């Protein structure tokens, strides 16, 4: 049916998620996740098809266009299955269960995620993208097995359910007294090294994800283990990403990942969570290495988010689509003739600087990347570097103006609590580094949005606002990231309301997610309807919510002298110590918290009438996680650094304080 969008809408037309609405006029009789679909499957004795994706996912669009808009395919799906569509950003807890199942079945995962399940929700088979003919074959053969040999399906379901229940779960406590956290951390650092790409940056191989949490771990640990090669690696990775095709040189901001190992060909979706965390890591890295490129990236990425993702209410939308008018990356790529038409005299300089060729550097078009530095261009064109910088900046501005007349990518207008909290943390961190009032204004607006729209007076959080509807039970990441963001705002502004709200959320999270038997937090609340209640132990592009809860509990314990919070945090670190010691890059947030637990508090005493400017200066150049400031009229100079009962010599020079704090190594402390 060519005009399938003229057809009768399915149940998804009543949803607000852009991803679900994309499928609202499919001939597939889609159901949203909920009781209605499960009851229908039980009543009609049909298998469920649970199809999961998100609005900016390129291969999700491909499979929709090939299969879900095809009348023949839809007829098979409708007759033989009860079909459920899930937006993974609305329900990452649902995605966690069925992704786990597909990874057990196929040893790989990704989106679109298509998982078949019994009427009670237990998975039986699945995969990611299926070409149309393969998809039809799977639909028909699995249904035949279900009708003729249902026992085989039940056996697989039972086996998979056990596998799911036994992954990403800790059931008992480890004896804290028998865990040497310093040794765990040292071992993790050394094993992490084996997975790093020292030549091209990031982790080895392709595809390459930015992994900002890993970079933050390596930055802080490299500094406070005095392993300077790790700092060199982080700074080099940040430079390569900023110069690569994964960065949008015209409009600012990063794409989700590169399909190659050189950061060149991106998957063109732009996600709020990536850009938030990259703002943070570039801001932190600048404190140790004031590279003008890092400052430029932060400013351009914040400007991009403000321009294209900021809602009128102060919250940030979720993502921009990879495709434009059905063409992957169409909004972001350029032909040589477009460059010449727009830039005239400067076209050749720009083309050499950004790798533009007449035939294209990717699929007959050009992805922009910095192929030569200003110094190299100066030598090649015989122009001063300053003039080259100005001309290239003007070129990018012209291209941005031209690009704004193109059909823009779809904006996913969900405002997700956890992702916005990552942005609040990033913006407040950038404010500390660079002192831009705009950054703080945006951070406070987004934080107040969460406070006023997503947080109830009891401390309960809602996960999403979309098209005016507030909905979705918050998960552990919503609580953990929001507490983290509020605590950082308290450190930045001194406003105790942020600390009070963080404390309220932490106590609510303990009520809703904490497991006293294991001393860990579940990812889902205690009233979950899913087939298994899992934890989130591994870090991905976003950090483990449980690891961030450890960070929060340590901070709250320091601020309130609540020994119970610290006890929970230490127990959690002991529980995961074996996984961290085994050493891979997907436990970086846990390893960061182990470092936090080992390092001593560094207290800077300041003898001055107005100490706020001194505090701001020192904070803007340090990444030390346990830094306190205290006004003291008794010290004989302006500054005094003390660690426990040991103090450095008094000094009037803030640079000396910064140098001494940067020299603190965890290896000297228990």
C-alpha positions as CSV (number, residue, x, y, z in Angstrom):
1,X,0.0,0.0,0.0
2,X,1.8,3.1,-1.2
3,X,-0.3,5.6,0.7
4,X,-0.1,3.8,4.0
5,X,-0.1,7.0,5.9
6,X,-3.6,7.7,4.7
7,X,-4.7,4.5,6.5
8,X,-6.5,4.3,9.8
9,X,-4.2,5.1,12.8
10,X,-3.3,2.5,15.3
11,X,-3.3,2.9,19.1
12,X,0.1,4.8,19.1
13,X,-1.7,7.9,17.8
14,X,-2.7,8.5,21.4
15,X,0.9,8.6,22.6
16,X,3.2,11.7,22.9
17,X,6.6,10.1,22.2
18,X,7.9,11.2,18.8
19,X,9.2,7.6,18.2
20,X,5.8,6.1,18.9
21,X,4.0,8.7,16.9
22,X,6.3,7.9,13.9
23,X,4.7,4.5,13.9
24,X,1.1,5.6,14.6
25,X,0.0,5.2,10.9
26,X,1.9,2.0,10.2
27,X,-0.5,-0.8,9.0
28,X,1.0,-2.9,11.9
29,X,-1.6,-2.9,14.8
30,X,0.9,-1.6,17.3
31,X,0.1,-1.4,21.0
32,X,1.9,0.7,23.5
33,X,3.5,-1.1,26.4
34,X,0.8,-2.0,28.9
35,X,-1.9,-4.3,30.2
36,X,-4.0,-4.2,27.1
37,X,-1.4,-5.9,24.9
38,X,-0.5,-8.6,27.5
39,X,-4.2,-9.4,28.1
40,X,-4.8,-9.7,24.3
41,X,-1.9,-12.1,23.9
42,X,-3.1,-14.3,26.8
43,X,-6.7,-14.3,25.6
44,X,-5.7,-15.2,22.0
45,X,-2.7,-17.4,22.9
46,X,-0.3,-15.4,20.7
47,X,3.3,-14.5,21.2
48,X,4.2,-10.9,21.8
49,X,6.5,-9.0,19.5
50,X,8.2,-6.3,21.5
51,X,9.9,-3.8,19.1
52,X,12.1,-1.2,20.8
53,X,13.9,1.8,19.3
54,X,14.1,5.6,19.6
55,X,13.3,8.6,17.3
56,X,16.8,9.5,16.2
57,X,17.8,5.9,15.3
58,X,18.7,5.5,11.6
59,X,18.3,1.7,11.4
60,X,15.0,2.0,13.2
61,X,13.8,4.2,10.3
62,X,15.2,1.7,7.8
63,X,13.3,-1.3,9.3
64,X,10.1,0.7,9.6
65,X,10.3,1.7,5.9
66,X,11.1,-1.8,4.7
67,X,8.8,-3.9,6.9
68,X,6.5,-2.0,9.2
69,X,4.9,0.1,6.4
70,X,4.5,-3.0,4.2
71,X,1.0,-4.3,4.0
72,X,2.1,-7.9,3.5
73,X,4.5,-7.9,6.4
74,X,1.9,-6.1,8.6
75,X,-0.7,-8.6,7.8
76,X,1.5,-11.5,9.1
77,X,2.4,-9.5,12.2
78,X,-1.2,-8.6,13.0
79,X,-2.6,-12.1,12.4
80,X,0.1,-14.1,14.3
81,X,1.4,-11.7,17.0
82,X,0.4,-9.0,19.4
83,X,2.8,-6.2,18.5
84,X,4.1,-3.7,21.1
85,X,6.2,-0.6,20.3
86,X,8.5,0.8,23.0
87,X,10.5,4.0,23.1
88,X,13.6,2.9,24.9
89,X,14.1,6.4,26.2
90,X,10.7,6.3,27.9
91,X,11.2,2.8,29.2
92,X,14.9,1.9,29.5
93,X,13.9,-0.7,32.2
94,X,11.9,-2.6,29.5
95,X,14.8,-2.2,27.1
96,X,17.2,-3.5,29.7
97,X,15.3,-6.8,30.1
98,X,14.9,-7.5,26.4
99,X,18.3,-6.2,25.3
100,X,19.7,-8.6,27.9
101,X,17.7,-11.5,26.3
102,X,18.9,-10.6,22.8
103,X,22.5,-10.4,23.9
104,X,22.2,-13.8,25.5
105,X,20.7,-15.2,22.2
106,X,22.9,-13.4,19.6
107,X,26.0,-12.2,21.7
108,X,25.3,-8.7,20.4
109,X,22.8,-5.9,20.8
110,X,21.6,-2.6,19.3
111,X,18.5,-0.9,17.9
112,X,16.0,-1.5,16.6
113,X,15.6,-4.3,19.1
114,X,13.0,-6.9,18.2
115,X,12.2,-9.5,20.8
116,X,9.5,-12.2,20.8
117,X,8.0,-13.2,24.1
118,X,5.4,-15.4,25.7
119,X,2.1,-13.7,26.7
120,X,3.5,-13.3,30.2
121,X,6.5,-11.3,28.9
122,X,9.2,-13.9,29.1
123,X,11.4,-13.6,26.0
124,X,11.9,-16.5,23.6
125,X,13.8,-15.1,20.6
126,X,15.1,-11.8,19.2
127,X,17.6,-9.8,17.3
128,X,18.2,-6.2,16.1
129,X,17.7,-5.1,12.5
130,X,16.2,-7.7,10.1
131,X,16.0,-7.2,6.4
132,X,12.4,-7.6,5.1
133,X,12.7,-11.2,3.7
134,X,14.5,-12.4,6.8
135,X,11.9,-10.8,9.0
136,X,9.0,-12.5,7.2
137,X,10.9,-15.8,7.5
138,X,11.3,-15.3,11.3
139,X,7.7,-14.3,11.7
140,X,6.4,-17.4,10.0
141,X,8.8,-20.0,11.4
142,X,8.5,-18.9,15.0
143,X,4.7,-18.9,14.8
144,X,4.8,-22.4,13.3
145,X,6.9,-23.6,16.2
146,X,4.6,-21.9,18.7
147,X,1.5,-23.6,17.2
148,X,3.1,-27.1,16.7
149,X,5.8,-27.4,19.4
150,X,5.0,-24.9,22.2
151,X,6.9,-26.9,24.7
152,X,10.1,-26.0,22.9
153,X,9.2,-22.3,23.2
154,X,8.5,-22.6,26.9
155,X,11.8,-24.4,27.5
156,X,13.7,-21.6,25.8
157,X,11.7,-19.0,27.8
158,X,12.6,-20.6,31.1
159,X,16.2,-20.8,30.2
160,X,16.4,-17.2,29.1
161,X,14.4,-16.0,32.1
162,X,17.0,-17.6,34.4
163,X,19.8,-16.0,32.4
164,X,18.3,-12.6,32.6
165,X,17.6,-12.9,36.4
166,X,21.3,-13.8,37.0
167,X,23.0,-11.0,35.1
168,X,23.6,-7.5,36.4
169,X,22.6,-8.6,39.9
170,X,24.3,-8.8,43.2
171,X,22.5,-10.9,45.9
172,X,24.7,-10.8,48.9
173,X,27.1,-8.5,50.6
174,X,30.9,-8.7,50.4
175,X,32.9,-8.3,53.6
176,X,34.1,-4.7,53.4
177,X,37.1,-5.4,55.7
178,X,38.5,-7.9,53.3
179,X,38.6,-5.6,50.3
180,X,41.7,-3.5,49.5
181,X,40.2,-0.7,47.4
182,X,43.6,0.8,46.6
183,X,44.8,-2.5,45.0
184,X,41.5,-2.8,43.2
185,X,42.0,0.7,41.7
186,X,45.6,0.1,40.7
187,X,44.7,-3.1,39.0
188,X,41.9,-1.5,37.1
189,X,44.0,1.3,35.8
190,X,46.6,-1.1,34.5
191,X,44.1,-3.3,32.7
192,X,42.2,-0.3,31.3
193,X,45.4,0.7,29.5
194,X,45.2,-2.4,27.4
195,X,41.9,-1.3,25.9
196,X,43.0,2.2,24.9
197,X,43.9,3.4,21.4
198,X,47.0,5.5,22.1
199,X,47.3,6.4,18.4
200,X,43.8,7.5,17.5
201,X,42.3,8.1,20.9
202,X,39.3,6.4,22.6
203,X,39.0,2.7,23.0
204,X,40.5,0.3,20.4
205,X,38.7,-0.6,17.2
206,X,35.4,0.6,15.6
207,X,32.8,1.8,16.1
208,X,34.1,4.5,18.4
209,X,31.9,6.1,21.1
210,X,33.2,9.2,22.9
211,X,32.7,7.5,26.3
212,X,33.0,10.8,28.3
213,X,32.7,9.0,31.7
214,X,35.7,6.9,30.9
215,X,37.7,9.9,29.8
216,X,36.7,11.7,33.1
217,X,37.9,8.6,35.1
218,X,41.2,8.6,33.2
219,X,41.6,12.3,33.6
220,X,41.0,12.4,37.4
221,X,42.9,9.2,38.1
222,X,45.8,10.1,35.8
223,X,46.2,13.4,37.7
224,X,45.9,11.8,41.2
225,X,48.0,8.7,40.5
226,X,50.6,10.9,38.8
227,X,50.4,8.8,35.7
228,X,50.9,11.6,33.2
229,X,50.6,9.3,30.1
230,X,46.9,8.9,30.9
231,X,46.5,12.7,30.9
232,X,48.2,12.9,27.5
233,X,45.9,10.2,26.2
234,X,42.8,12.0,27.4
235,X,43.9,15.4,26.0
236,X,44.8,13.7,22.7
237,X,41.5,11.9,22.5
238,X,39.6,15.2,23.1
239,X,41.6,17.0,20.4
240,X,41.0,14.2,17.8
241,X,37.2,14.1,18.5
242,X,37.0,17.9,18.3
243,X,38.8,17.9,14.9
244,X,37.0,14.8,13.6
245,X,33.8,14.3,11.6
246,X,32.0,13.3,14.8
247,X,32.0,17.0,15.7
248,X,29.6,19.4,13.9
249,X,32.1,22.1,12.9
250,X,29.4,24.3,11.4
251,X,26.8,24.3,14.2
252,X,28.5,22.8,17.2
253,X,27.8,19.7,19.2
254,X,28.8,16.0,18.8
255,X,27.2,13.2,16.9
256,X,26.6,9.9,18.8
257,X,29.5,7.9,17.5
258,X,31.8,7.2,14.6
259,X,31.5,4.1,12.5
260,X,35.3,4.1,11.9
261,X,38.2,4.2,14.3
262,X,39.4,7.7,13.2
263,X,36.4,9.6,14.5
264,X,35.6,10.5,10.8
265,X,32.2,9.0,9.7
266,X,29.6,9.7,12.3
267,X,26.2,8.2,13.0
268,X,24.5,11.6,12.6
269,X,22.0,11.6,15.5
270,X,22.8,14.2,18.3
271,X,21.8,13.1,21.8
272,X,21.5,15.4,24.8
273,X,23.2,12.9,27.1
274,X,26.4,12.8,24.9
275,X,26.6,16.5,24.5
276,X,26.0,17.2,28.2
277,X,28.8,14.8,29.3
278,X,31.2,16.1,26.6
279,X,30.6,19.7,27.8
280,X,31.6,18.5,31.3
281,X,34.8,16.6,30.3
282,X,36.1,19.4,28.0
283,X,35.5,21.8,30.8
284,X,37.4,19.6,33.3
285,X,40.2,18.9,30.9
286,X,40.6,22.7,30.3
287,X,41.5,23.1,34.0
288,X,44.6,21.0,33.6
289,X,45.4,21.9,30.0
290,X,43.9,25.3,29.0
291,X,43.8,24.4,25.3
292,X,41.7,27.1,23.4
293,X,40.2,24.3,21.4
294,X,38.6,22.8,24.5
295,X,37.0,26.2,25.4
296,X,35.8,26.6,21.9
297,X,34.1,23.2,21.9
298,X,32.4,23.9,25.2
299,X,31.0,27.3,24.0
300,X,29.9,25.9,20.6
301,X,28.3,22.8,22.1
302,X,26.4,24.9,24.7
303,X,25.3,27.3,22.0
304,X,24.1,24.3,19.9
305,X,22.1,22.9,22.8
306,X,20.6,26.3,23.6
307,X,19.6,26.9,20.0
308,X,18.3,23.5,19.0
309,X,17.4,21.5,22.2
310,X,16.3,24.1,24.7
311,X,12.5,24.2,25.4
312,X,10.7,27.5,26.2
313,X,10.2,26.2,29.7
314,X,14.0,25.7,30.5
315,X,14.2,22.0,30.1
316,X,16.2,20.4,27.3
317,X,14.8,18.1,24.6
318,X,16.3,14.7,24.0
319,X,17.8,14.4,20.6
320,X,18.0,15.4,16.9
321,X,17.4,12.7,14.3
322,X,20.2,11.2,12.2
323,X,18.1,11.5,9.0
324,X,16.7,14.4,7.1
325,X,14.0,13.8,4.5
326,X,15.0,10.1,4.5
327,X,18.7,10.9,3.9
328,X,21.2,10.0,6.6
329,X,23.3,13.0,7.5
330,X,21.7,15.1,4.8
331,X,21.5,18.2,7.0
332,X,25.2,18.1,7.8
333,X,27.1,17.1,4.7
334,X,28.3,19.2,1.7
335,X,29.2,19.0,-1.9
336,X,32.2,20.9,-3.2
337,X,30.0,23.1,-5.4
338,X,27.9,24.1,-2.3
339,X,31.1,25.2,-0.6
340,X,32.2,27.2,-3.7
341,X,28.8,28.8,-4.1
342,X,28.7,29.9,-0.5
343,X,32.3,30.8,0.2
344,X,33.6,32.2,-3.1
345,X,37.2,33.4,-2.7
346,X,37.7,31.4,0.6
347,X,36.3,28.1,-0.8
348,X,39.7,26.7,-1.5
349,X,41.2,27.6,1.9
350,X,38.2,26.1,3.6
351,X,38.2,22.9,1.4
352,X,41.8,22.2,2.2
353,X,41.2,22.9,5.9
354,X,38.1,20.7,6.2
355,X,38.9,17.8,3.8
356,X,36.4,18.8,1.1
357,X,37.0,17.1,-2.3
358,X,35.2,17.5,-5.7
359,X,34.1,13.8,-5.6
360,X,33.3,13.8,-1.9
361,X,35.0,12.0,1.1
362,X,31.9,10.0,2.0
363,X,29.1,8.7,-0.3
364,X,29.6,11.4,-3.0
365,X,29.4,14.2,-0.4
366,X,31.7,15.6,2.2
367,X,31.8,15.2,6.0
368,X,33.7,18.2,7.4
369,X,36.7,17.5,9.5
370,X,39.9,19.4,10.3
371,X,42.4,17.8,7.9
372,X,45.1,20.5,8.4
373,X,46.0,22.8,11.3
374,X,46.2,26.5,11.1
375,X,50.0,26.3,11.2
376,X,50.0,23.9,8.3
377,X,47.6,26.1,6.4
378,X,49.7,29.1,7.1
379,X,52.7,27.4,5.5
380,X,50.7,26.2,2.6
381,X,48.9,29.4,1.7
382,X,51.5,31.9,3.0
383,X,49.0,33.6,5.3
384,X,49.3,34.5,9.0
385,X,47.6,32.1,11.3
386,X,45.5,34.8,12.8
387,X,44.1,35.6,9.4
388,X,43.4,32.0,8.7
389,X,41.5,31.6,12.0
390,X,39.3,34.6,11.2
391,X,38.6,33.6,7.6
392,X,37.7,30.0,8.6
393,X,35.4,31.3,11.3
394,X,33.6,33.5,8.8
395,X,33.3,30.6,6.4
396,X,31.6,28.4,9.1
397,X,29.2,31.2,9.9
398,X,28.2,31.5,6.2
399,X,27.7,27.8,6.0
400,X,25.6,27.8,9.1
401,X,23.3,30.5,7.7
402,X,22.9,28.5,4.5
403,X,22.3,25.3,6.3
404,X,19.5,26.8,8.3
405,X,17.4,26.9,5.0
406,X,17.7,23.1,4.7
407,X,15.0,20.8,6.1
408,X,16.0,20.4,9.7
409,X,16.3,17.0,11.5
410,X,13.4,16.0,13.7
411,X,13.7,17.1,17.3
412,X,12.6,14.5,19.9
413,X,10.8,16.8,22.3
414,X,10.8,14.5,25.3
415,X,12.3,16.3,28.4
416,X,13.9,13.4,30.3
417,X,14.7,14.1,34.0
418,X,18.0,12.1,34.0
419,X,19.3,13.5,30.8
420,X,18.5,17.1,31.9
421,X,20.3,16.5,35.1
422,X,23.4,15.5,33.2
423,X,23.1,18.8,31.4
424,X,22.7,20.7,34.7
425,X,25.9,19.1,36.0
426,X,27.7,19.9,32.8
427,X,26.7,23.5,32.6
428,X,27.5,24.2,36.3
429,X,30.9,22.5,35.8
430,X,31.5,24.7,32.7
431,X,30.5,27.8,34.7
432,X,33.1,26.9,37.4
433,X,35.7,26.5,34.7
434,X,35.0,29.5,32.5
435,X,32.9,31.8,34.6
436,X,30.3,32.4,31.9
437,X,27.0,33.6,33.5
438,X,25.1,32.1,30.6
439,X,26.2,28.6,31.6
440,X,25.0,29.1,35.2
441,X,21.7,30.7,34.0
442,X,21.0,27.7,31.7
443,X,21.9,25.3,34.5
444,X,19.6,26.9,37.0
445,X,16.7,27.1,34.5
446,X,16.9,23.4,33.8
447,X,17.3,22.5,37.4
448,X,14.3,24.6,38.4
449,X,12.4,23.0,35.6
450,X,13.0,19.6,37.2
451,X,12.2,20.9,40.6
452,X,8.9,22.5,39.5
453,X,7.7,20.0,36.9
454,X,9.3,16.6,37.6
455,X,9.7,16.4,41.4
456,X,6.7,16.0,43.7
457,X,6.7,17.4,47.3
458,X,7.2,13.9,48.6
459,X,10.5,13.5,46.8
460,X,9.0,11.2,44.1
461,X,10.3,12.0,40.6
462,X,8.5,11.7,37.2
463,X,10.7,10.7,34.3
464,X,9.4,12.6,31.3
465,X,7.5,15.7,30.1
466,X,6.4,15.7,26.5
467,X,3.8,17.9,24.8
468,X,2.7,19.1,28.2
469,X,2.1,15.7,29.6
470,X,4.2,14.7,32.7
471,X,4.4,10.9,33.0
472,X,6.6,7.9,33.5
473,X,7.9,6.4,36.8
474,X,11.4,7.6,37.4
475,X,14.1,5.0,37.5
476,X,17.3,5.0,39.5
477,X,19.2,7.1,36.9
478,X,16.6,9.9,37.2
479,X,17.2,10.0,41.0
480,X,21.0,9.5,40.9
481,X,21.8,12.0,38.2
482,X,19.4,14.6,39.7
483,X,20.9,14.3,43.1
484,X,24.4,14.7,41.6
485,X,23.3,17.8,39.6
486,X,21.7,19.4,42.7
487,X,24.7,18.8,44.9
488,X,27.0,20.4,42.2
489,X,24.7,23.4,42.1
490,X,24.9,23.6,45.9
491,X,28.7,23.6,45.6
492,X,28.6,26.3,42.9
493,X,25.9,28.6,44.3
494,X,26.0,28.0,48.0
495,X,22.2,27.8,48.0
496,X,21.3,25.2,50.6
497,X,18.0,24.5,49.0
498,X,19.8,22.4,46.4
499,X,21.4,20.4,49.1
500,X,18.1,19.9,50.9
501,X,16.4,18.7,47.7
502,X,19.3,16.3,47.0
503,X,19.0,14.9,50.5
504,X,15.2,14.4,50.1
505,X,15.7,12.6,46.8
506,X,18.4,10.4,48.3
507,X,16.2,9.3,51.1
508,X,13.4,8.6,48.6
509,X,15.7,6.6,46.4
510,X,16.7,4.4,49.4
511,X,12.9,3.9,50.1
512,X,12.1,2.9,46.5
513,X,15.2,1.2,45.1
514,X,17.4,0.0,48.0
515,X,17.9,-3.8,48.7
516,X,18.9,-4.4,52.3
517,X,20.0,-8.0,51.5
518,X,22.7,-7.0,49.0
519,X,23.3,-3.5,50.1
520,X,22.7,-2.4,46.5
521,X,20.2,-0.4,44.6
522,X,17.8,-1.9,42.0
523,X,17.5,0.0,38.7
524,X,13.7,-0.3,38.9
525,X,11.3,0.7,41.7
526,X,9.8,-1.8,44.1
527,X,6.5,-1.8,42.3
528,X,7.9,-2.8,38.8
529,X,5.7,-5.0,36.6
530,X,8.6,-6.5,34.7
531,X,9.6,-10.2,34.7
532,X,12.8,-9.5,36.6
533,X,14.1,-6.7,38.8
534,X,17.7,-5.9,37.8
535,X,20.5,-3.6,38.9
536,X,22.6,-1.4,36.7
537,X,26.2,-2.5,37.3
538,X,27.9,-1.7,34.0
539,X,28.7,1.7,32.7
540,X,27.9,2.5,29.1
541,X,28.1,5.9,27.4
542,X,26.1,7.0,30.5
543,X,27.5,6.1,33.9
544,X,25.9,3.4,36.0
545,X,23.2,4.9,38.1
546,X,24.3,2.8,41.1
547,X,27.8,4.1,40.8
548,X,26.5,7.7,40.8
549,X,24.5,6.9,43.9
550,X,27.8,6.0,45.6
551,X,29.1,9.4,44.6
552,X,26.0,11.1,46.0
553,X,26.0,9.2,49.3
554,X,29.7,10.0,49.9
555,X,29.0,13.7,49.3
556,X,25.9,13.8,51.4
557,X,27.7,12.0,54.2
558,X,30.4,14.7,54.1
559,X,27.8,17.5,54.2
560,X,25.6,16.1,56.9
561,X,27.9,13.7,58.8
562,X,25.4,10.9,58.0
563,X,27.5,7.8,58.7
564,X,24.8,5.6,57.3
565,X,25.1,7.1,53.8
566,X,28.9,6.5,53.9
567,X,28.4,2.9,55.2
568,X,26.0,2.1,52.2
569,X,28.5,3.6,49.7
570,X,31.4,1.6,51.0
571,X,29.4,-1.6,51.0
572,X,28.4,-1.0,47.4
573,X,32.1,-0.5,46.4
574,X,33.1,-3.7,48.2
575,X,30.3,-5.5,46.4
576,X,31.5,-4.6,43.0
577,X,35.2,-4.6,43.7
578,X,35.7,-8.0,41.9
579,X,34.2,-6.6,38.7
580,X,36.3,-3.5,38.9
581,X,39.5,-5.4,39.6
582,X,38.9,-7.6,36.6
583,X,39.4,-4.4,34.8
584,X,37.5,-3.3,31.7
585,X,36.4,0.1,30.5
586,X,32.8,-0.5,31.4
587,X,33.3,0.0,35.2
588,X,34.8,3.5,34.9
589,X,32.2,5.2,37.2
590,X,32.7,2.6,39.9
591,X,36.5,3.0,39.6
592,X,36.1,6.8,39.9
593,X,34.1,6.3,43.2
594,X,36.8,4.0,44.5
595,X,39.3,6.8,43.9
596,X,37.0,9.2,45.6
597,X,36.8,6.9,48.7
598,X,40.6,6.7,48.9
599,X,41.6,10.3,48.4
600,X,41.8,12.5,51.5
601,X,39.9,15.7,52.0
602,X,42.0,18.7,51.0
603,X,41.0,21.8,53.0
604,X,42.1,25.2,51.8
605,X,42.0,27.9,54.6
606,X,41.7,31.4,53.3
607,X,42.4,34.6,55.2
608,X,40.5,37.3,53.3
609,X,37.4,39.5,53.7
610,X,35.8,38.3,50.5
611,X,36.9,34.7,49.8
612,X,34.4,33.9,47.1
613,X,36.6,35.1,44.3
614,X,39.5,33.1,45.6
615,X,37.4,30.0,45.9
616,X,36.1,30.5,42.3
617,X,39.7,30.9,41.0
618,X,41.0,27.8,42.7
619,X,38.0,25.7,41.7
620,X,38.3,26.8,38.1
621,X,41.8,25.1,37.9
622,X,41.3,21.9,39.9
623,X,39.6,18.6,39.3
624,X,40.2,17.3,42.8
625,X,36.9,15.7,44.0
626,X,37.2,16.3,47.8
627,X,38.0,19.9,48.1
628,X,36.8,22.1,51.0
629,X,37.3,25.8,51.8
630,X,37.2,27.5,55.1
631,X,37.5,31.1,56.2
632,X,40.3,31.5,58.8
633,X,41.5,34.8,60.2
634,X,44.2,33.0,62.3
635,X,46.5,31.9,59.5
636,X,49.6,34.0,58.9
637,X,49.1,34.3,55.1
638,X,46.3,34.3,52.6
639,X,46.2,30.5,52.0
640,X,46.9,27.4,53.9
641,X,46.4,23.9,52.5
642,X,45.8,21.1,55.1
643,X,45.2,17.4,54.6
644,X,44.1,15.9,57.9
645,X,46.5,17.3,60.5
646,X,49.3,17.9,58.1
647,X,49.6,21.3,56.5
648,X,51.7,22.8,53.7
649,X,53.6,26.1,54.3
650,X,51.4,29.1,54.4
651,X,51.4,31.0,51.1
652,X,50.0,34.1,49.4
653,X,50.1,32.5,46.0
654,X,47.0,30.6,44.7
655,X,49.2,28.9,42.1
656,X,51.1,27.1,44.8
657,X,47.8,25.8,46.3
658,X,46.7,24.5,42.9
659,X,50.1,22.9,42.3
660,X,50.0,21.2,45.7
661,X,46.5,19.9,45.3
662,X,47.2,18.6,41.8
663,X,50.2,16.7,43.3
664,X,48.0,14.7,45.7
665,X,48.2,11.0,44.8
666,X,45.9,8.3,46.0
667,X,48.9,5.9,46.3
668,X,50.0,7.7,49.5
669,X,46.6,7.3,51.3
670,X,44.3,4.5,52.5
